[in-house]
Amino acid sequence: MKHMIKQLVLASSSPRRFNLLNKLGIPFIVDIANIDETSYLENDPHKLVKKLSCAKAKKVAPKYENAVIIGADTVVYLGRVILGKPKDKNDARRMLEQLSGKKHSVITGYTLLDTASSYQHTESIGSAVYFKKLTTKAITSYINTGEPMDKAGAYAIQGAGASLIERYKGDLEAIIGLPVTQIGKLLKTIP
């Protein structure tokens, strides 16, 4: 990683993505890509997160001449329904009740965009998360922590939401929101 001289830019306001990217030990800055996510209509969760991650990277890219921009997006997918961030406490309760006792998918898309060349890599990673059967009391207690409010599917596997989860299969970093191990490998390949 020492050879990288390009500016690294995280196009995300997520503190979870910030903390994950910090693990690479590479200096980076945050430049939040404000896009209207509701305008991206897509039923396929893999296509949706790839489109959104790409849109976020491209929104920020014009500000930088020699940088690698990282855009990312994560959704929770249950059955054939994409669960985004809850609108309010009632919406969080509805989502958690739907997830209770069930397996669902967490799909994270990410884009690396090199502004000095034509290099772009966009990918999505799916993981499976199995929820415990939740009581009304457990759901209420978790909602009262405030943690569900800015999380896809209304929970955080790396926070208090871990108590709701029976097990998972896949990439924990991707479930949290940014597969930094894979991103670190890709950054080494950018000229």
C-alpha positions as CSV (number, residue, x, y, z in Angstrom):
1,M,0.0,0.0,0.0
2,K,2.9,2.4,0.5
3,H,3.3,3.0,-3.2
4,M,-0.1,4.7,-3.5
5,I,0.3,8.5,-4.0
6,K,-3.2,9.3,-5.3
7,Q,-5.7,10.9,-3.0
8,L,-8.2,8.4,-1.6
9,V,-11.7,9.7,-1.2
10,L,-14.6,8.0,0.5
11,A,-17.9,9.3,-1.0
12,S,-19.9,8.3,2.0
13,S,-21.3,9.9,5.2
14,S,-21.3,6.5,7.0
15,P,-19.2,6.3,10.2
16,R,-19.2,2.5,9.7
17,R,-17.6,2.8,6.3
18,F,-15.1,5.4,7.6
19,N,-14.0,3.1,10.4
20,L,-13.7,0.1,8.1
21,L,-11.6,2.1,5.5
22,N,-9.4,3.3,8.4
23,K,-8.3,-0.3,8.9
24,L,-6.3,-0.2,5.7
25,G,-4.0,2.4,7.2
26,I,-4.1,4.6,4.1
27,P,-4.8,8.4,4.5
28,F,-8.2,9.3,3.0
29,I,-10.7,12.1,3.0
30,V,-14.4,12.0,3.1
31,D,-16.5,13.9,0.5
32,I,-20.1,13.0,0.9
33,A,-22.0,12.3,-2.3
34,N,-25.5,13.7,-1.9
35,I,-27.6,11.8,-4.4
36,D,-31.3,11.2,-4.5
37,E,-31.3,7.4,-3.8
38,T,-35.1,7.2,-4.3
39,S,-34.7,8.1,-8.0
40,Y,-32.9,4.8,-8.6
41,L,-35.6,2.3,-9.4
42,E,-34.3,-1.3,-9.5
43,N,-35.9,-4.5,-8.3
44,D,-32.6,-6.5,-8.4
45,P,-30.7,-5.6,-5.2
46,H,-27.3,-6.4,-6.8
47,K,-28.0,-4.0,-9.7
48,L,-29.4,-1.4,-7.3
49,V,-26.3,-1.2,-5.0
50,K,-24.0,-1.2,-8.0
51,K,-25.9,1.7,-9.6
52,L,-25.9,3.6,-6.3
53,S,-22.3,3.0,-5.5
54,C,-21.3,4.1,-9.0
55,A,-23.5,7.2,-8.9
56,K,-21.9,8.2,-5.5
57,A,-18.4,7.8,-6.9
58,K,-19.2,9.7,-10.1
59,K,-20.9,12.6,-8.2
60,V,-17.7,13.3,-6.2
61,A,-15.1,12.5,-9.0
62,P,-15.2,15.8,-10.9
63,K,-13.7,17.6,-7.9
64,Y,-10.4,15.5,-8.0
65,E,-7.8,15.2,-10.8
66,N,-5.6,12.4,-9.4
67,A,-7.7,10.4,-6.9
68,V,-9.4,7.1,-6.3
69,I,-13.0,7.6,-5.3
70,I,-14.8,4.9,-3.3
71,G,-18.6,4.8,-3.4
72,A,-20.7,2.2,-1.6
73,D,-24.3,1.3,-0.9
74,T,-25.8,-1.5,1.2
75,V,-29.3,-3.0,1.2
76,V,-31.1,-5.7,3.1
77,Y,-33.1,-8.0,0.9
78,L,-35.9,-10.2,2.4
79,G,-37.8,-12.4,0.0
80,R,-38.3,-10.1,-2.9
81,V,-38.4,-6.9,-0.9
82,I,-35.5,-4.4,-0.5
83,L,-35.4,-2.9,3.0
84,G,-33.6,0.4,3.2
85,K,-33.2,2.7,6.1
86,P,-36.3,3.1,8.3
87,K,-38.3,6.4,8.0
88,D,-39.2,6.4,11.7
89,K,-39.5,4.1,14.8
90,N,-42.7,2.5,13.4
91,D,-41.0,1.6,10.2
92,A,-38.0,0.2,12.1
93,R,-40.4,-2.0,14.1
94,R,-42.1,-3.2,10.9
95,M,-38.7,-4.2,9.4
96,L,-37.5,-5.9,12.5
97,E,-40.7,-7.9,12.8
98,Q,-40.3,-8.9,9.2
99,L,-36.7,-10.1,9.8
100,S,-37.5,-11.9,13.1
101,G,-36.8,-15.6,12.8
102,K,-35.8,-15.4,9.2
103,K,-32.8,-15.6,6.9
104,H,-32.2,-12.5,4.7
105,S,-29.5,-11.2,2.4
106,V,-27.3,-8.2,2.9
107,I,-25.9,-6.9,-0.4
108,T,-23.2,-4.2,-0.6
109,G,-22.1,-2.7,-3.8
110,Y,-18.9,-0.7,-4.1
111,T,-17.2,1.3,-6.9
112,L,-13.6,2.3,-7.2
113,L,-13.1,5.1,-9.7
114,D,-9.7,6.4,-10.7
115,T,-10.1,10.0,-11.8
116,A,-6.7,10.1,-13.6
117,S,-7.5,7.1,-15.8
118,S,-10.5,5.2,-17.2
119,Y,-10.2,2.6,-14.4
120,Q,-13.5,1.7,-12.7
121,H,-14.4,-1.4,-10.7
122,T,-17.9,-1.9,-9.6
123,E,-19.0,-5.1,-7.7
124,S,-21.6,-6.4,-5.3
125,I,-21.2,-8.9,-2.5
126,G,-24.1,-10.8,-1.0
127,S,-24.1,-12.4,2.5
128,A,-26.7,-14.2,4.4
129,V,-27.9,-13.1,7.9
130,Y,-30.1,-15.3,10.1
131,F,-32.2,-13.5,12.7
132,K,-33.3,-15.0,16.0
133,K,-37.0,-15.1,16.7
134,L,-37.5,-11.7,18.4
135,T,-39.9,-10.8,21.1
136,T,-41.8,-7.5,21.1
137,K,-39.8,-6.4,24.1
138,A,-36.5,-7.2,22.4
139,I,-37.6,-5.1,19.3
140,T,-38.7,-2.2,21.5
141,S,-35.5,-2.2,23.6
142,Y,-33.4,-2.2,20.4
143,I,-35.4,0.6,18.7
144,N,-35.0,2.6,21.9
145,T,-31.2,2.5,21.6
146,G,-31.6,4.7,18.4
147,E,-29.2,2.5,16.5
148,P,-31.7,1.2,13.9
149,M,-32.6,4.6,12.5
150,D,-29.8,5.1,9.9
151,K,-29.2,1.5,9.0
152,A,-30.5,-0.6,6.1
153,G,-32.9,-3.2,7.5
154,A,-33.0,-1.2,10.8
155,Y,-30.1,-3.0,12.5
156,A,-26.3,-2.9,12.9
157,I,-24.6,-6.3,13.1
158,Q,-21.5,-4.6,14.5
159,G,-23.4,-2.8,17.3
160,A,-26.2,-3.7,19.7
161,G,-28.0,-5.3,16.8
162,A,-25.6,-8.3,17.1
163,S,-27.9,-9.5,19.9
164,L,-30.7,-10.0,17.3
165,I,-28.6,-12.3,15.1
166,E,-28.3,-16.0,15.3
167,R,-25.5,-16.3,12.7
168,Y,-24.3,-15.1,9.3
169,K,-22.5,-16.5,6.3
170,G,-20.3,-14.2,4.1
171,D,-18.1,-11.2,4.4
172,L,-18.7,-9.4,7.7
173,E,-17.1,-6.2,6.4
174,A,-19.5,-6.2,3.5
175,I,-22.4,-6.8,5.8
176,I,-21.3,-3.7,7.8
177,G,-21.0,-1.7,4.6
178,L,-17.6,-1.8,3.0
179,P,-15.5,-4.9,2.0
180,V,-12.2,-3.3,2.8
181,T,-10.1,-6.4,2.5
182,Q,-11.2,-6.7,-1.2
183,I,-10.8,-3.0,-1.7
184,G,-7.3,-3.1,-0.3
185,K,-6.3,-5.7,-2.9
186,L,-7.8,-3.7,-5.7
187,L,-6.1,-0.5,-4.7
188,K,-2.7,-2.3,-5.1
189,T,-3.6,-3.0,-8.8
190,I,-4.4,0.6,-9.7
191,P,-1.5,2.2,-11.6
